[in-house]
Amino acid sequence: MKYIGAVMLLSIGMQAQAQFGVIQDKDGYTNVREGAGISRKIADKLQDGEVVYTWEQEGEWCNINYHRKNEIEGGFVHRSRIKMVNTFEKIKVRQQTETNVVFQQDSVTVMFTTRAFVEKDHQVHHGKSEEGFSFVEKIDGKDFYGCDGGLPTREYNTFTIQIGNRAVAVPDKAIRDLYQPNPELTEVFYDRKIDRLYIIASNSDGAGGYEVLFQFDRGVYTKRAIYYGF
């Protein structure tokens, strides 16, 4: 009970700081400005449907992060142009433990399990810092999320998604570099109007913490977005 209580407090704290949003603009795009105000210089444009990560508001303007060419950029967008993902239909949790979770509501079911990270099952590459300390640099030849220089202890195992009569595949590329998953800090939202499913997770903690959103359009995995929310 103490563990679950701590997880709930952590979740509340993170949700108060930042959350995922989606650009919605009848013009098909919206401007990203360098500061909070219509008079501030336009720095970029975001297309309708792009995922952003929103921080605090300054009046009517949201401070956001977004991805451009594998880099995280920042700026300000008017709050009327962003729909928060957590305002879509929330799929209810039916079963949840520290290692797995089941979400189910009407025609939507999402289940995933986690497993222990076993070093011998992976190719772990170590590097050395300027001070001579060894650290984990890559796993299976990839940069990875969830640990700050050490070995992970847990990883995603199986993912099962069913929308109506469709079985939805989650490709390995979407999850195999993501470690320290938190089933208790995972949520699922569904935009029935356009048949889009979002899975949001706050994984790991401390220096290794990260926020990930998986997006599925009409039963097909389309993208993920990863940010550092704390």
Protein Blocks (a to p, Z undefined) as FASTA:
>chain_A
ZZmmmmmmmmmmmmmmpccdddddfklpacddfbecfkbccfbdcdehiacdddddehja
ccddddeehiacdddddfklpccfklmccdddfbdcfkbccddehjbccddddddddfkl
pccdddddfkopacdfbgghiacehiehiacfbdcfbdcddehjaccdddfklmmmcghi
afklcccdddfknopacddddehehjlbccdddddeehiafbdcdddfZZ
